[in-house]
């Protein structure tokens, strides 16, 4: 029949083994969780850039539409000016011609400013998304490092638990040996 000390050593060893396995598994699960979160952060970064590219394209298209609409308004305005000058009997030369030319030049400058505004806004949207995506990728890298650390910590804790259990079992064995 087994002595109480021998049974206690066996229980201590089994307990240490179970705790070591739990430490190992816990570390591996933590590592997996960090890796999954890193993957989500990477996907978030890519999605942010994709959405920003679509937004920038929409902004540029809207600016192009506004530019074309503005040019059409200027053409309509010039047509009215010519019509008014013609109805009033004024020749479209000299001062009236200069006024019409100034209207056309200013209208073109405004149209180009509309295009430029769209380009600037599109670049701002892309730049902001790029910074957000960069932060998300940095977070993903940090999560991966934390995951590797958690995995290693699981190994270390498992080893430490096994050593501690072995030490306790040996202490019980030494106690048993001294008593007999």
GROMACS elastic network, one bead per residue, 0.5 to 0.9 nm:
[ bonds ]
;  ai    aj funct       b0    kb
    2     5     6  0.82725   500
    2     6     6  0.63766   500
    2     7     6  0.67337   500
    3     6     6  0.53251   500
    3     7     6  0.64568   500
    3     8     6  0.86841   500
    4     7     6  0.51583   500
    4     8     6  0.60783   500
    4     9     6  0.86277   500
    5     9     6  0.61322   500
    5    10     6  0.86386   500
    5   172     6  0.65043   500
    5   173     6  0.69802   500
    5   175     6  0.82916   500
    5   176     6  0.61234   500
    6     9     6  0.50502   500
    6    10     6  0.62944   500
    6    11     6  0.86750   500
    6   172     6  0.81114   500
    6   173     6  0.72960   500
    6   176     6  0.81217   500
    7    10     6  0.50336   500
    7    11     6  0.61491   500
    7    12     6  0.85093   500
    8    11     6  0.50806   500
    8    12     6  0.60405   500
    8    13     6  0.85348   500
    8   169     6  0.78535   500
    8   172     6  0.75253   500
    9    12     6  0.50632   500
    9    13     6  0.61199   500
    9    14     6  0.85971   500
    9   166     6  0.89135   500
    9   168     6  0.78393   500
    9   170     6  0.76989   500
    9   171     6  0.88346   500
    9   172     6  0.62454   500
    9   173     6  0.69480   500
   10    13     6  0.50691   500
   10    14     6  0.60984   500
   10    15     6  0.84389   500
   10   169     6  0.76126   500
   11    14     6  0.50742   500
   11    15     6  0.59403   500
   11    16     6  0.84469   500
   11   169     6  0.87764   500
   12    15     6  0.50657   500
   12    16     6  0.60753   500
   12    17     6  0.85625   500
   12   165     6  0.61788   500
   12   166     6  0.80336   500
   12   168     6  0.70739   500
   12   169     6  0.60361   500
   13    16     6  0.50829   500
   13    17     6  0.61379   500
   13    18     6  0.86131   500
   13   162     6  0.80025   500
   13   165     6  0.57511   500
   13   166     6  0.65306   500
   13   168     6  0.83107   500
   13   169     6  0.64420   500
   14    17     6  0.50211   500
   14    18     6  0.61054   500
   14    19     6  0.85143   500
   14   165     6  0.85339   500
   15    18     6  0.51112   500
   15    19     6  0.60740   500
   15    20     6  0.84350   500
   15   165     6  0.75707   500
   16    19     6  0.51045   500
   16    20     6  0.59515   500
   16    21     6  0.85251   500
   16   158     6  0.87682   500
   16   161     6  0.58500   500
   16   162     6  0.54373   500
   16   163     6  0.83069   500
   16   164     6  0.74772   500
   16   166     6  0.76923   500
   17    20     6  0.50254   500
   17    21     6  0.61331   500
   17    22     6  0.85752   500
   17   158     6  0.82917   500
   17   161     6  0.76502   500
   17   162     6  0.61876   500
   17   165     6  0.77920   500
   18    21     6  0.51246   500
   18    22     6  0.61579   500
   18    23     6  0.86176   500
   19    22     6  0.50002   500
   19    23     6  0.61294   500
   19    24     6  0.85911   500
   19   158     6  0.71861   500
   19   161     6  0.66131   500
   19   162     6  0.80658   500
   20    23     6  0.50650   500
   20    24     6  0.61794   500
   20    25     6  0.86251   500
   20   154     6  0.85693   500
   20   155     6  0.84380   500
   20   157     6  0.68842   500
   20   159     6  0.67058   500
   20   160     6  0.78125   500
   20   161     6  0.53530   500
   20   162     6  0.60059   500
   21    24     6  0.50607   500
   21    25     6  0.60906   500
   21    26     6  0.84086   500
   21   154     6  0.89908   500
   21   158     6  0.63837   500
   22    25     6  0.51352   500
   22    26     6  0.58851   500
   22    27     6  0.84677   500
   22   154     6  0.85810   500
   22   158     6  0.76533   500
   23    26     6  0.51188   500
   23    27     6  0.61587   500
   23    28     6  0.86594   500
   23   153     6  0.84076   500
   23   154     6  0.51836   500
   23   155     6  0.73058   500
   23   156     6  0.84944   500
   23   157     6  0.57997   500
   23   158     6  0.51749   500
   23   159     6  0.89387   500
   23   161     6  0.82596   500
   24    27     6  0.52389   500
   24    28     6  0.63119   500
   24    29     6  0.87420   500
   24   151     6  0.77146   500
   24   152     6  0.87729   500
   24   153     6  0.81557   500
   24   155     6  0.54151   500
   24   156     6  0.82025   500
   24   157     6  0.71550   500
   24   158     6  0.54863   500
   24   159     6  0.87724   500
   25    28     6  0.50348   500
   25    29     6  0.60836   500
   25    30     6  0.84948   500
   25   151     6  0.87866   500
   25   154     6  0.70386   500
   25   155     6  0.89304   500
   26    29     6  0.51470   500
   26    30     6  0.61159   500
   26    31     6  0.85221   500
   26   150     6  0.85532   500
   26   151     6  0.83090   500
   26   154     6  0.64464   500
   27    30     6  0.51174   500
   27    31     6  0.61237   500
   27    32     6  0.86845   500
   27   147     6  0.85233   500
   27   149     6  0.86111   500
   27   150     6  0.51650   500
   27   152     6  0.71494   500
   27   153     6  0.62700   500
   27   155     6  0.72658   500
   27   157     6  0.86602   500
   28    32     6  0.62192   500
   28    33     6  0.86351   500
   28   147     6  0.84313   500
   28   148     6  0.89692   500
   28   150     6  0.71759   500
   28   151     6  0.50701   500
   28   152     6  0.84842   500
   28   154     6  0.67255   500
   28   155     6  0.87968   500
   29    32     6  0.50324   500
   29    33     6  0.61551   500
   29    34     6  0.86360   500
   29   150     6  0.86480   500
   29   151     6  0.80284   500
   30    33     6  0.50445   500
   30    34     6  0.62007   500
   30    35     6  0.85767   500
   30   146     6  0.89022   500
   30   147     6  0.64653   500
   30   150     6  0.59966   500
   30   151     6  0.70187   500
   30   154     6  0.88564   500
   31    34     6  0.52120   500
   31    35     6  0.62016   500
   31    36     6  0.86741   500
   31   144     6  0.79722   500
   31   146     6  0.74797   500
   31   148     6  0.60372   500
   31   149     6  0.76774   500
   31   150     6  0.54881   500
   31   151     6  0.52740   500
   31   152     6  0.88740   500
   32    35     6  0.50319   500
   32    36     6  0.61190   500
   32    37     6  0.85831   500
   32   147     6  0.68968   500
   32   151     6  0.86083   500
   33    36     6  0.51047   500
   33    37     6  0.61778   500
   33    38     6  0.85399   500
   33   147     6  0.74510   500
   34    37     6  0.50884   500
   34    38     6  0.60854   500
   34    39     6  0.86122   500
   34   140     6  0.86855   500
   34   143     6  0.53213   500
   34   144     6  0.60908   500
   34   145     6  0.84922   500
   34   146     6  0.67418   500
   34   148     6  0.84866   500
   34   150     6  0.86147   500
   35    39     6  0.61717   500
   35    40     6  0.86433   500
   35   140     6  0.81904   500
   35   143     6  0.66611   500
   35   144     6  0.55784   500
   35   146     6  0.87963   500
   35   147     6  0.61921   500
   35   148     6  0.87314   500
   36    39     6  0.50420   500
   36    40     6  0.62768   500
   36    41     6  0.86943   500
   36   143     6  0.89281   500
   36   144     6  0.89674   500
   37    40     6  0.50163   500
   37    41     6  0.62202   500
   37    42     6  0.86846   500
   37   140     6  0.72343   500
   37   143     6  0.69547   500
   37   144     6  0.85357   500
   38    41     6  0.50270   500
   38    42     6  0.62388   500
   38    43     6  0.86817   500
   38   136     6  0.88015   500
   38   137     6  0.81510   500
   38   139     6  0.71701   500
   38   141     6  0.68559   500
   38   142     6  0.79882   500
   38   143     6  0.54424   500
   38   144     6  0.61537   500
   39    42     6  0.50844   500
   39    43     6  0.62601   500
   39    44     6  0.85523   500
   39   140     6  0.68470   500
   39   144     6  0.89954   500
   40    43     6  0.51020   500
   40    44     6  0.60717   500
   40    45     6  0.86321   500
   40   140     6  0.79655   500
   41    45     6  0.62071   500
   41    46     6  0.87424   500
   41   133     6  0.87806   500
   41   136     6  0.54425   500
   41   137     6  0.64796   500
   41   138     6  0.88525   500
   41   139     6  0.69094   500
   41   140     6  0.54114   500
   42    45     6  0.50992   500
   42    46     6  0.63665   500
   42    47     6  0.86275   500
   42   133     6  0.81614   500
   42   136     6  0.65315   500
   42   137     6  0.56527   500
   42   139     6  0.86167   500
   42   140     6  0.61735   500
   43    46     6  0.51259   500
   43    47     6  0.60584   500
   43    48     6  0.85338   500
   43   136     6  0.89170   500
   44    47     6  0.50429   500
   44    48     6  0.60603   500
   44    49     6  0.86547   500
   44   133     6  0.74351   500
   44   136     6  0.70322   500
   44   137     6  0.87136   500
   45    48     6  0.51533   500
   45    49     6  0.63739   500
   45    50     6  0.86865   500
   45   129     6  0.83914   500
   45   130     6  0.83258   500
   45   132     6  0.71191   500
   45   134     6  0.71383   500
   45   135     6  0.81218   500
   45   136     6  0.55064   500
   45   137     6  0.64265   500
   46    49     6  0.52173   500
   46    50     6  0.61831   500
   46    51     6  0.86642   500
   46   133     6  0.68789   500
   47    51     6  0.60654   500
   47    52     6  0.84232   500
   47   133     6  0.84897   500
   48    51     6  0.52209   500
   48    52     6  0.60517   500
   48    53     6  0.85851   500
   48   129     6  0.59105   500
   48   130     6  0.78799   500
   48   132     6  0.74396   500
   48   133     6  0.63051   500
   49    52     6  0.50154   500
   49    53     6  0.61043   500
   49    54     6  0.86468   500
   49   126     6  0.72936   500
   49   129     6  0.56873   500
   49   130     6  0.63208   500
   49   132     6  0.85405   500
   49   133     6  0.66379   500
   50    53     6  0.51484   500
   50    54     6  0.63508   500
   50    55     6  0.86386   500
   50   129     6  0.89139   500
   51    54     6  0.50925   500
   51    55     6  0.60566   500
   51    56     6  0.84903   500
   51   129     6  0.83547   500
   52    56     6  0.59250   500
   52    57     6  0.84419   500
   52   122     6  0.84947   500
   52   125     6  0.60765   500
   52   126     6  0.53699   500
   52   127     6  0.86553   500
   52   128     6  0.83441   500
   52   129     6  0.58846   500
   52   130     6  0.83210   500
   53    56     6  0.50782   500
   53    57     6  0.61554   500
   53    58     6  0.86225   500
   53   122     6  0.83818   500
   53   125     6  0.81635   500
   53   126     6  0.63940   500
   53   129     6  0.87285   500
   54    57     6  0.50908   500
   54    58     6  0.61907   500
   54    59     6  0.86184   500
   55    58     6  0.50364   500
   55    59     6  0.61241   500
   55    60     6  0.86265   500
   55   122     6  0.73676   500
   55   125     6  0.73362   500
   55   126     6  0.82880   500
   56    59     6  0.50376   500
   56    60     6  0.62074   500
   56    61     6  0.85820   500
   56   118     6  0.85934   500
   56   119     6  0.83194   500
   56   121     6  0.75345   500
   56   123     6  0.70463   500
   56   124     6  0.85294   500
   56   125     6  0.62815   500
   56   126     6  0.65890   500
   57    60     6  0.51287   500
   57    61     6  0.61164   500
   57    62     6  0.85629   500
   57   122     6  0.71311   500
   58    61     6  0.50379   500
   58    62     6  0.60645   500
   58    63     6  0.85058   500
   58   122     6  0.83855   500
   59    62     6  0.51195   500
   59    63     6  0.61254   500
   59    64     6  0.85690   500
   59   118     6  0.59072   500
   59   119     6  0.78529   500
   59   121     6  0.71400   500
   59   122     6  0.58973   500
   60    64     6  0.60853   500
   60    65     6  0.85711   500
   60   115     6  0.75955   500
   60   117     6  0.89557   500
   60   118     6  0.52110   500
   60   119     6  0.61810   500
   60   121     6  0.82919   500
   60   122     6  0.64934   500
   61    65     6  0.61689   500
   61    66     6  0.85811   500
   61   118     6  0.82607   500
   62    66     6  0.60832   500
   62    67     6  0.84323   500
   62   118     6  0.75930   500
   63    67     6  0.59501   500
   63    68     6  0.85549   500
   63   114     6  0.61113   500
   63   115     6  0.54139   500
   63   116     6  0.82821   500
   63   117     6  0.74576   500
   63   119     6  0.79781   500
   64    68     6  0.61919   500
   64    69     6  0.85415   500
   64   114     6  0.79257   500
   64   115     6  0.61910   500
   64   118     6  0.78721   500
   65    68     6  0.51578   500
   65    69     6  0.60853   500
   65    70     6  0.85306   500
   66    70     6  0.60088   500
   66    71     6  0.85611   500
   66   111     6  0.79669   500
   66   114     6  0.69916   500
   66   115     6  0.80916   500
   67    70     6  0.51300   500
   67    71     6  0.62601   500
   67    72     6  0.86855   500
   67   110     6  0.82015   500
   67   112     6  0.71875   500
   67   113     6  0.84846   500
   67   114     6  0.57901   500
   67   115     6  0.62085   500
   68    71     6  0.50975   500
   68    72     6  0.62308   500
   68    73     6  0.87220   500
   68   111     6  0.75403   500
   69    72     6  0.50674   500
   69    73     6  0.63035   500
   69    74     6  0.87493   500
   69   111     6  0.88021   500
   70    73     6  0.50560   500
   70    74     6  0.62995   500
   70    75     6  0.87137   500
   70   107     6  0.74812   500
   70   108     6  0.86465   500
   70   110     6  0.78825   500
   70   111     6  0.61517   500
   70   114     6  0.86945   500
   71    74     6  0.50464   500
   71    75     6  0.62480   500
   71    76     6  0.86167   500
   71   104     6  0.89561   500
   71   107     6  0.67398   500
   71   108     6  0.70168   500
   71   110     6  0.87440   500
   71   111     6  0.64636   500
   72    75     6  0.50632   500
   72    76     6  0.61873   500
   72    77     6  0.85754   500
   73    77     6  0.60658   500
   73    78     6  0.85907   500
   73   107     6  0.86920   500
   74    78     6  0.60925   500
   74    79     6  0.84570   500
   74   103     6  0.75408   500
   74   104     6  0.67089   500
   74   107     6  0.58829   500
   74   108     6  0.83224   500
   75    78     6  0.51017   500
   75    79     6  0.61024   500
   75    80     6  0.86678   500
   75   104     6  0.78658   500
   75   107     6  0.88766   500
   76    79     6  0.50224   500
   76    80     6  0.62747   500
   76    81     6  0.86591   500
   77    80     6  0.51152   500
   77    81     6  0.61987   500
   77    82     6  0.87038   500
   77   103     6  0.83919   500
   78    82     6  0.61975   500
   78    83     6  0.85074   500
   78   100     6  0.63731   500
   78   101     6  0.89129   500
   78   103     6  0.73735   500
   78   104     6  0.73750   500
   79    82     6  0.51796   500
   79    83     6  0.61367   500
   79    84     6  0.86173   500
   80    84     6  0.59866   500
   80    85     6  0.84326   500
   81    84     6  0.51219   500
   81    85     6  0.60590   500
   81    86     6  0.84345   500
   81    96     6  0.87142   500
   81   100     6  0.72589   500
   82    85     6  0.51154   500
   82    86     6  0.59930   500
   82    87     6  0.85672   500
   82    92     6  0.71549   500
   82    96     6  0.87359   500
   82   100     6  0.81359   500
   83    86     6  0.50191   500
   83    87     6  0.60802   500
   83    88     6  0.85420   500
   84    87     6  0.50943   500
   84    88     6  0.60994   500
   84    89     6  0.84973   500
   84    90     6  0.84672   500
   85    88     6  0.52287   500
   85    89     6  0.61406   500
   85    91     6  0.67974   500
   85    92     6  0.69197   500
   85    96     6  0.76955   500
   86    89     6  0.50920   500
   86    90     6  0.58813   500
   86    91     6  0.69090   500
   86    92     6  0.77837   500
   87    90     6  0.76924   500
   88    91     6  0.89740   500
   90    93     6  0.84911   500
   90    96     6  0.78515   500
   91    94     6  0.81437   500
   91    96     6  0.74416   500
   91    97     6  0.84285   500
   92    95     6  0.80328   500
   92    96     6  0.55062   500
   92    97     6  0.51866   500
   92    98     6  0.88864   500
   92   100     6  0.86664   500
   93    96     6  0.58353   500
   93    98     6  0.76017   500
   94    97     6  0.53284   500
   94    98     6  0.62458   500
   94    99     6  0.88084   500
   95    99     6  0.61479   500
   95   100     6  0.86224   500
   96    99     6  0.50568   500
   96   100     6  0.62536   500
   96   101     6  0.85767   500
   97   100     6  0.51153   500
   97   101     6  0.60884   500
   97   102     6  0.85462   500
   98   102     6  0.60121   500
   98   103     6  0.84917   500
   99   102     6  0.50650   500
   99   103     6  0.61549   500
   99   104     6  0.86545   500
  100   103     6  0.50096   500
  100   104     6  0.62025   500
  100   105     6  0.86073   500
  101   104     6  0.50489   500
  101   105     6  0.60696   500
  101   106     6  0.85062   500
  102   105     6  0.50655   500
  102   106     6  0.59816   500
  102   107     6  0.83118   500
  103   106     6  0.52498   500
  103   107     6  0.59475   500
  103   108     6  0.85747   500
  104   107     6  0.50367   500
  104   108     6  0.61784   500
  104   109     6  0.86714   500
  105   108     6  0.51668   500
  105   109     6  0.62672   500
  105   110     6  0.86647   500
  106   109     6  0.50229   500
  106   110     6  0.61540   500
  106   111     6  0.85899   500
  107   110     6  0.50780   500
  107   111     6  0.61804   500
  107   112     6  0.86826   500
  108   112     6  0.61806   500
  108   113     6  0.85106   500
  109   112     6  0.51453   500
  109   113     6  0.61345   500
  109   114     6  0.86758   500
  110   114     6  0.62277   500
  110   115     6  0.87432   500
  111   114     6  0.50818   500
  111   115     6  0.64404   500
  111   116     6  0.86967   500
  112   115     6  0.50482   500
  112   116     6  0.61085   500
  112   117     6  0.85336   500
  113   117     6  0.60012   500
  113   118     6  0.85744   500
  114   117     6  0.51092   500
  114   118     6  0.63665   500
  114   119     6  0.87712   500
  115   118     6  0.51581   500
  115   119     6  0.63091   500
  115   120     6  0.87340   500
  116   120     6  0.61340   500
  116   121     6  0.85710   500
  117   120     6  0.51377   500
  117   121     6  0.61361   500
  117   122     6  0.85303   500
  118   121     6  0.51550   500
  118   122     6  0.60310   500
  118   123     6  0.85306   500
  119   122     6  0.51312   500
  119   123     6  0.61415   500
  119   124     6  0.85896   500
  120   123     6  0.51489   500
  120   124     6  0.61545   500
  120   125     6  0.87103   500
  121   125     6  0.62229   500
  121   126     6  0.86618   500
  122   125     6  0.51816   500
  122   126     6  0.62661   500
  122   127     6  0.85601   500
  123   126     6  0.51074   500
  123   127     6  0.59621   500
  123   128     6  0.85323   500
  124   127     6  0.50502   500
  124   128     6  0.60886   500
  124   129     6  0.85481   500
  125   128     6  0.52651   500
  125   129     6  0.62255   500
  125   130     6  0.85347   500
  126   129     6  0.51432   500
  126   130     6  0.59770   500
  126   131     6  0.86314   500
  127   131     6  0.62578   500
  127   132     6  0.86404   500
  128   131     6  0.52003   500
  128   132     6  0.62532   500
  128   133     6  0.85864   500
  129   133     6  0.59351   500
  129   134     6  0.83912   500
  130   133     6  0.50126   500
  130   134     6  0.60275   500
  130   135     6  0.85998   500
  131   134     6  0.50207   500
  131   135     6  0.62661   500
  131   136     6  0.86650   500
  132   135     6  0.51403   500
  132   136     6  0.62475   500
  132   137     6  0.86973   500
  133   137     6  0.61362   500
  133   138     6  0.85418   500
  134   137     6  0.50960   500
  134   138     6  0.61542   500
  134   139     6  0.85551   500
  135   138     6  0.50348   500
  135   139     6  0.61427   500
  135   140     6  0.85939   500
  136   140     6  0.61734   500
  136   141     6  0.87052   500
  137   141     6  0.62281   500
  137   142     6  0.85910   500
  138   141     6  0.50748   500
  138   142     6  0.62054   500
  138   143     6  0.85858   500
  139   142     6  0.50155   500
  139   143     6  0.60969   500
  139   144     6  0.86213   500
  140   143     6  0.50367   500
  140   144     6  0.62388   500
  140   145     6  0.87159   500
  141   144     6  0.51139   500
  141   145     6  0.63342   500
  141   146     6  0.86586   500
  142   145     6  0.50964   500
  142   146     6  0.61624   500
  142   147     6  0.85196   500
  143   147     6  0.60222   500
  143   148     6  0.86623   500
  144   148     6  0.62416   500
  144   149     6  0.85381   500
  145   148     6  0.51841   500
  145   149     6  0.61709   500
  145   150     6  0.85733   500
  146   150     6  0.60422   500
  146   151     6  0.86049   500
  147   150     6  0.50041   500
  147   151     6  0.62051   500
  147   152     6  0.86259   500
  148   151     6  0.50882   500
  148   152     6  0.62255   500
  148   153     6  0.85043   500
  149   152     6  0.50958   500
  149   153     6  0.59624   500
  149   154     6  0.85556   500
  150   154     6  0.62073   500
  150   155     6  0.88474   500
  151   154     6  0.51556   500
  151   155     6  0.66608   500
  151   156     6  0.88730   500
  152   155     6  0.51406   500
  152   156     6  0.62557   500
  152   157     6  0.85931   500
  153   157     6  0.59304   500
  153   158     6  0.83472   500
  154   157     6  0.51724   500
  154   158     6  0.60199   500
  154   159     6  0.85413   500
  155   158     6  0.50968   500
  155   159     6  0.61288   500
  155   160     6  0.85157   500
  156   159     6  0.51241   500
  156   160     6  0.60189   500
  156   161     6  0.84941   500
  157   161     6  0.60061   500
  157   162     6  0.85473   500
  158   161     6  0.51415   500
  158   162     6  0.62288   500
  158   163     6  0.86652   500
  159   162     6  0.51205   500
  159   163     6  0.61791   500
  159   164     6  0.85222   500
  160   163     6  0.51134   500
  160   164     6  0.60233   500
  160   165     6  0.84695   500
  161   164     6  0.50387   500
  161   165     6  0.60045   500
  161   166     6  0.84728   500
  162   165     6  0.50628   500
  162   166     6  0.60413   500
  162   167     6  0.85055   500
  163   166     6  0.50315   500
  163   167     6  0.60928   500
  163   168     6  0.86019   500
  164   167     6  0.50406   500
  164   168     6  0.62226   500
  164   169     6  0.86074   500
  165   168     6  0.50580   500
  165   169     6  0.60829   500
  165   170     6  0.84919   500
  166   169     6  0.50417   500
  166   170     6  0.60426   500
  166   171     6  0.84952   500
  167   170     6  0.50887   500
  167   171     6  0.61101   500
  167   172     6  0.86613   500
  168   172     6  0.62770   500
  168   173     6  0.86288   500
  169   172     6  0.51013   500
  169   173     6  0.61778   500
  169   174     6  0.86023   500
  170   174     6  0.60192   500
  170   175     6  0.84279   500
  171   174     6  0.50910   500
  171   175     6  0.61071   500
  171   176     6  0.85763   500
  172   176     6  0.61394   500
  172   177     6  0.85816   500
  173   176     6  0.50156   500
  173   177     6  0.61044   500
  173   178     6  0.86072   500
  174   178     6  0.61414   500
  174   179     6  0.86411   500
  175   178     6  0.51862   500
  175   179     6  0.63058   500
  175   180     6  0.89013   500
  176   179     6  0.52159   500
  176   180     6  0.65080   500
  177   180     6  0.54554   500
